[in-house]
């Protein structure tokens, strides 16, 4: 098993060596028939349970301002646990503490294959996020399948509660193996049910990021704003230098000066700072 640690709050990006065979069946025909309709999430959850035991499922799309929107939720049993947790996640703006948002931010281009991430409840550092989304719902683990189509990011999250326990390596391998199919179905479902909303790319334009950076204070210079905006889009120092026609070392200098003025040290902190400003001003 290979495992790469994501930069925030215990999030982990998974890259498992998959078994050649699995004894589990995987029949998605009912979910395919329900694409674009209200039963898709329920039938996708049913299909997932042919591979691994899953208690809850949530489908989320990310808009151009990097704000998540609930598309569908489903839970086993009568209690709408997934819907309630999802509503707290969006309405309380707890997504700013979600490692998945930083994963998306750091991948400005479509990945070659879906990103599969793992988040254990006990590893979440942000207390409000951990309490409101996970502990109140008795959730111990989330696995996310994250992908984009034509610049539009979305994710399919599956959850386990304490009655079942965390996924083991074999189960994670099964999920990873089927991630491409799941993300393709989710993308088609989103397109069929929300064509208008699904027509706007997730990636915020540079001008929006630059305006936000100017508004948060710190007395940033023009170049510092330009460099930081490109960092938020996931551009490397080399790519930023080529885009702005300046040396890579100059890019690094501008970024360090800007971070010093803002009293931060990482791009993740810069993202949180900009998102916090947007929430306060109502721009999201």
C-alpha positions as CSV (number, residue, x, y, z in Angstrom):
1,X,0.0,0.0,0.0
2,X,1.2,3.5,-0.8
3,X,-0.1,6.4,1.2
4,X,0.5,10.1,0.7
5,X,-0.4,12.5,3.5
6,X,-2.4,15.5,2.5
7,X,-1.4,18.9,3.9
8,X,-4.3,19.5,6.3
9,X,-6.0,18.0,9.4
10,X,-5.2,14.4,9.0
11,X,-6.4,14.1,5.4
12,X,-4.7,11.4,3.4
13,X,-4.6,10.8,-0.4
14,X,-4.7,7.1,-1.1
15,X,-2.8,5.2,-3.7
16,X,-3.4,1.5,-3.0
17,X,-1.9,-1.4,-4.9
18,X,-5.1,-3.1,-6.0
19,X,-5.8,-6.9,-5.9
20,X,-6.1,-8.6,-9.2
21,X,-9.4,-10.2,-8.2
22,X,-12.2,-9.4,-5.8
23,X,-14.9,-11.7,-4.5
24,X,-17.4,-8.9,-4.4
25,X,-19.9,-8.1,-7.1
26,X,-20.4,-4.6,-8.5
27,X,-23.7,-4.0,-10.3
28,X,-24.4,-0.4,-11.1
29,X,-27.2,-0.9,-13.6
30,X,-29.9,0.4,-11.2
31,X,-27.9,3.5,-10.5
32,X,-27.2,4.1,-14.2
33,X,-31.0,3.9,-14.9
34,X,-31.5,6.5,-12.2
35,X,-29.0,9.1,-13.5
36,X,-30.4,12.6,-13.3
37,X,-33.2,11.5,-11.0
38,X,-34.0,11.6,-7.2
39,X,-33.1,8.0,-6.6
40,X,-29.5,8.1,-7.9
41,X,-27.8,8.6,-4.6
42,X,-29.9,5.9,-2.9
43,X,-29.1,3.3,-5.6
44,X,-25.4,4.3,-5.7
45,X,-25.3,3.7,-2.0
46,X,-26.9,0.3,-2.5
47,X,-24.3,-0.5,-5.2
48,X,-21.4,0.6,-2.9
49,X,-22.6,-1.9,-0.3
50,X,-22.0,-4.7,-2.8
51,X,-18.3,-3.8,-2.5
52,X,-17.9,-2.5,1.1
53,X,-20.2,-1.7,3.9
54,X,-21.1,2.0,3.8
55,X,-23.5,3.9,6.1
56,X,-23.8,7.2,4.3
57,X,-23.2,8.9,0.9
58,X,-23.0,12.5,-0.1
59,X,-22.5,14.0,-3.6
60,X,-21.1,17.6,-3.7
61,X,-20.3,20.0,-6.5
62,X,-17.9,22.9,-6.1
63,X,-18.8,26.2,-7.7
64,X,-16.4,28.8,-9.3
65,X,-15.7,30.4,-5.9
66,X,-14.7,27.1,-4.4
67,X,-17.9,26.8,-2.4
68,X,-19.4,23.3,-2.0
69,X,-23.1,22.7,-2.8
70,X,-25.0,19.6,-1.7
71,X,-26.4,17.7,-4.7
72,X,-27.6,14.5,-3.0
73,X,-27.4,12.7,0.3
74,X,-28.4,9.2,1.4
75,X,-28.2,7.2,4.6
76,X,-29.1,3.7,5.7
77,X,-32.2,3.7,7.9
78,X,-34.8,6.3,8.7
79,X,-32.6,9.0,10.1
80,X,-31.3,11.5,7.5
81,X,-27.8,11.6,9.0
82,X,-26.0,12.4,5.8
83,X,-28.4,15.2,4.9
84,X,-28.1,16.8,8.4
85,X,-24.3,16.5,8.4
86,X,-24.1,17.9,4.9
87,X,-26.2,20.9,5.8
88,X,-24.1,21.7,8.8
89,X,-21.0,21.4,6.5
90,X,-22.3,24.0,4.1
91,X,-24.5,26.3,6.2
92,X,-21.9,26.7,9.0
93,X,-19.1,27.1,6.3
94,X,-17.2,24.2,7.8
95,X,-15.7,23.3,4.5
96,X,-12.9,25.8,5.1
97,X,-11.5,23.1,7.4
98,X,-12.0,20.2,5.0
99,X,-8.7,18.9,3.6
100,X,-10.5,18.1,0.3
101,X,-10.8,21.8,-0.4
102,X,-7.1,22.1,-0.3
103,X,-6.7,19.0,-2.4
104,X,-8.9,20.6,-5.1
105,X,-7.0,23.9,-4.8
106,X,-3.7,22.2,-5.4
107,X,-4.9,20.5,-8.6
108,X,-5.7,23.3,-11.1
109,X,-5.7,20.8,-13.9
110,X,-7.9,17.7,-14.3
111,X,-6.2,14.7,-12.6
112,X,-5.3,11.7,-14.8
113,X,-7.4,9.6,-12.5
114,X,-9.8,10.5,-9.7
115,X,-8.3,11.6,-6.4
116,X,-9.2,9.2,-3.6
117,X,-8.7,10.6,-0.1
118,X,-9.3,9.3,3.4
119,X,-10.2,11.3,6.5
120,X,-10.3,9.7,10.0
121,X,-12.5,11.5,12.5
122,X,-9.9,11.2,15.3
123,X,-7.3,12.9,13.0
124,X,-9.3,16.1,12.4
125,X,-7.7,19.0,14.1
126,X,-10.5,21.6,13.7
127,X,-12.8,20.9,16.7
128,X,-16.0,22.5,15.3
129,X,-15.6,20.7,11.9
130,X,-14.9,17.4,13.7
131,X,-17.9,17.8,16.1
132,X,-20.6,19.1,13.7
133,X,-19.9,17.0,10.7
134,X,-18.5,13.8,12.1
135,X,-18.9,13.3,15.8
136,X,-22.6,14.4,16.0
137,X,-23.3,11.9,13.2
138,X,-21.3,9.1,14.9
139,X,-19.0,9.0,11.9
140,X,-15.5,7.5,12.2
141,X,-14.2,7.8,8.6
142,X,-14.8,9.4,5.3
143,X,-13.4,8.3,1.9
144,X,-13.8,10.7,-1.0
145,X,-13.7,10.3,-4.7
146,X,-12.8,13.7,-6.2
147,X,-12.6,14.6,-9.8
148,X,-13.4,17.3,-12.4
149,X,-15.0,17.5,-15.8
150,X,-14.2,20.5,-17.9
151,X,-13.0,22.4,-14.9
152,X,-15.9,21.6,-12.7
153,X,-15.0,19.8,-9.5
154,X,-17.2,17.4,-7.6
155,X,-16.8,14.7,-5.0
156,X,-18.6,11.6,-3.9
157,X,-18.1,11.0,-0.1
158,X,-18.8,7.7,1.6
159,X,-18.9,7.4,5.4
160,X,-18.7,4.7,8.1
161,X,-20.1,5.1,11.6
162,X,-18.7,3.6,14.8
163,X,-21.0,0.6,14.6
164,X,-19.1,-0.6,11.5
165,X,-15.6,0.8,12.1
166,X,-13.0,2.1,9.6
167,X,-12.3,0.7,6.2
168,X,-9.5,-1.9,6.0
169,X,-6.9,-2.0,3.2
170,X,-8.7,-4.4,1.1
171,X,-11.9,-2.3,1.2
172,X,-10.0,0.8,0.4
173,X,-8.4,-1.0,-2.6
174,X,-11.9,-1.9,-3.9
175,X,-13.1,1.7,-3.6
176,X,-10.0,3.0,-5.4
177,X,-10.3,0.5,-8.2
178,X,-13.9,1.6,-8.9
179,X,-13.3,5.3,-8.4
180,X,-13.1,6.1,-12.1
181,X,-16.5,4.5,-12.8
182,X,-18.1,6.3,-9.8
183,X,-16.8,9.7,-10.8
184,X,-18.0,9.2,-14.4
185,X,-21.5,8.4,-13.2
186,X,-21.5,11.3,-10.7
187,X,-20.4,13.7,-13.4
188,X,-23.1,12.5,-15.8
189,X,-25.7,12.8,-13.0
190,X,-24.7,16.4,-12.2
191,X,-24.8,17.3,-15.9
192,X,-28.3,15.8,-16.3
193,X,-29.9,17.3,-13.2
194,X,-28.3,20.7,-13.2
195,X,-27.2,21.8,-16.6
196,X,-27.2,25.5,-15.9
197,X,-25.2,25.3,-12.6
198,X,-22.9,22.7,-14.2
199,X,-21.9,25.1,-17.0
200,X,-19.6,27.2,-14.9
201,X,-16.1,26.0,-14.1
202,X,-14.9,25.7,-10.5
203,X,-11.7,27.5,-11.0
204,X,-12.1,31.2,-9.9
205,X,-10.7,33.7,-12.3
206,X,-7.4,35.4,-11.5
207,X,-9.1,38.8,-11.2
208,X,-11.4,37.5,-8.5
209,X,-8.5,36.2,-6.5
210,X,-6.4,39.3,-6.9
211,X,-9.3,41.5,-5.8
212,X,-9.8,39.4,-2.7
213,X,-6.1,39.6,-1.9
214,X,-6.2,43.4,-2.2
215,X,-9.2,43.5,0.1
216,X,-7.8,41.4,2.9
217,X,-5.2,44.0,3.8
218,X,-1.6,43.7,4.5
219,X,-0.6,46.4,2.1
220,X,0.5,43.9,-0.6
221,X,2.3,45.2,-3.6
222,X,0.9,44.6,-7.2
223,X,3.5,41.9,-7.8
224,X,2.8,40.3,-4.4
225,X,-0.9,40.1,-5.2
226,X,-0.2,38.6,-8.6
227,X,2.1,36.0,-7.2
228,X,-0.2,35.0,-4.4
229,X,-3.2,34.8,-6.7
230,X,-1.3,32.3,-8.9
231,X,-0.2,30.3,-5.8
232,X,-3.9,30.0,-4.9
233,X,-4.6,28.5,-8.4
234,X,-1.9,25.9,-7.7
235,X,0.7,27.3,-10.1
236,X,4.3,26.5,-9.3
237,X,6.9,29.2,-8.8
238,X,8.3,28.2,-12.2
239,X,4.9,28.6,-13.9
240,X,4.2,31.8,-12.1
241,X,7.5,33.2,-13.3
242,X,6.8,32.3,-16.9
243,X,3.3,33.8,-16.7
244,X,4.5,37.1,-15.2
245,X,7.8,37.2,-17.1
246,X,9.9,37.3,-13.9
247,X,12.6,35.1,-12.4
248,X,11.6,32.1,-10.3
249,X,13.7,33.5,-7.4
250,X,11.8,36.8,-7.7
251,X,8.5,34.9,-7.4
252,X,9.8,33.2,-4.2
253,X,10.8,36.6,-2.8
254,X,7.5,38.2,-3.5
255,X,5.6,35.3,-2.0
256,X,7.7,35.3,1.2
257,X,7.2,39.0,1.6
258,X,3.5,38.7,1.1
259,X,3.2,35.9,3.6
260,X,5.2,37.9,6.1
261,X,2.9,40.9,5.7
262,X,-0.1,38.6,6.2
263,X,1.4,36.8,9.1
264,X,1.1,33.4,7.4
265,X,3.6,30.8,6.2
266,X,1.7,28.5,3.8
267,X,-0.6,28.6,0.8
268,X,-3.2,26.7,2.8
269,X,-3.2,29.5,5.3
270,X,-3.6,32.0,2.4
271,X,-6.5,30.0,1.1
272,X,-8.2,30.1,4.6
273,X,-7.5,33.8,4.9
274,X,-9.2,34.6,1.5
275,X,-12.1,32.3,2.2
276,X,-12.7,33.8,5.6
277,X,-12.7,37.3,4.0
278,X,-15.3,36.1,1.4
279,X,-17.5,34.7,4.1
280,X,-17.4,37.9,6.1
281,X,-18.3,40.0,3.1
282,X,-20.9,37.7,1.7
283,X,-19.1,37.1,-1.6
284,X,-19.6,33.3,-1.4
